[in-house]
């Protein structure tokens, strides 16, 4: 009985993996059969029977990047003070802003 359950479990897992891989391949494979547009950059491949057009889109990902400037001694000191006080999030930002402005020591 245990071997039957194990065999079924392995079979289901294998089927799921195959289905996932085949779906991933069809999602990345261009299947559009149209004529190229003059307003959108595209790559056109022509074979004797069909014309396949792949539209190219450039999507930029915006993310916060840390400044490449070296930190001042005052900034490092204010961060250490905030660490000592156990500040996190908004209270930490407020404390550091006041510290850097010279309002807190």
VENCORQUI-V758926 format. One record per residue. N is the residue number from 1. RES is the residue in one letter. BURIAL is 1 if it has 24 or more other C-alpha atoms within 12 Angstrom, else 0. D_LAST is the distance of its C-alpha to the last C-alpha in whole Angstrom. Layout:
N & RES & BURIAL & D_LAST
N & RES & BURIAL & D_LAST
//
This chain:
1 & X & 0 & 72
2 & X & 0 & 69
3 & X & 0 & 70
4 & X & 0 & 71
5 & X & 0 & 68
6 & X & 0 & 66
7 & X & 0 & 68
8 & X & 0 & 68
9 & X & 0 & 64
10 & X & 0 & 64
11 & X & 0 & 66
12 & X & 0 & 64
13 & X & 0 & 61
14 & X & 0 & 63
15 & X & 0 & 64
16 & X & 0 & 61
17 & X & 0 & 59
18 & X & 0 & 62
19 & X & 0 & 62
20 & X & 0 & 58
21 & X & 0 & 59
22 & X & 0 & 62
23 & X & 0 & 60
24 & X & 0 & 57
25 & X & 0 & 60
26 & X & 0 & 61
27 & X & 0 & 58
28 & X & 0 & 57
29 & X & 0 & 61
30 & X & 0 & 61
31 & X & 0 & 64
32 & X & 0 & 65
33 & X & 0 & 68
34 & X & 0 & 68
35 & X & 0 & 68
36 & X & 0 & 66
37 & X & 0 & 64
38 & X & 0 & 63
39 & X & 0 & 60
40 & X & 0 & 58
41 & X & 0 & 58
42 & X & 0 & 60
43 & X & 0 & 62
44 & X & 0 & 65
45 & X & 0 & 68
46 & X & 0 & 71
47 & X & 0 & 74
48 & X & 0 & 78
49 & X & 0 & 77
50 & X & 0 & 73
51 & X & 0 & 71
52 & X & 0 & 67
53 & X & 0 & 64
54 & X & 0 & 61
55 & X & 0 & 58
56 & X & 0 & 55
57 & X & 0 & 51
58 & X & 0 & 48
59 & X & 0 & 45
60 & X & 0 & 42
61 & X & 0 & 39
62 & X & 0 & 36
63 & X & 0 & 33
64 & X & 0 & 29
65 & X & 0 & 29
66 & X & 0 & 25
67 & X & 0 & 25
68 & X & 0 & 26
69 & X & 0 & 24
70 & X & 0 & 22
71 & X & 0 & 18
72 & X & 0 & 16
73 & X & 0 & 14
74 & X & 0 & 10
75 & X & 0 & 12
76 & X & 0 & 13
77 & X & 0 & 10
78 & X & 1 & 8
79 & X & 1 & 12
80 & X & 0 & 12
81 & X & 0 & 9
82 & X & 1 & 11
83 & X & 0 & 14
84 & X & 0 & 13
85 & X & 0 & 12
86 & X & 0 & 16
87 & X & 0 & 15
88 & X & 0 & 18
89 & X & 0 & 20
90 & X & 0 & 19
91 & X & 0 & 16
92 & X & 0 & 14
93 & X & 0 & 15
94 & X & 0 & 13
95 & X & 1 & 10
96 & X & 1 & 10
97 & X & 0 & 12
98 & X & 0 & 9
99 & X & 0 & 6
100 & X & 0 & 9
101 & X & 0 & 10
102 & X & 0 & 7
103 & X & 0 & 7
104 & X & 0 & 4
105 & X & 0 & 0
//
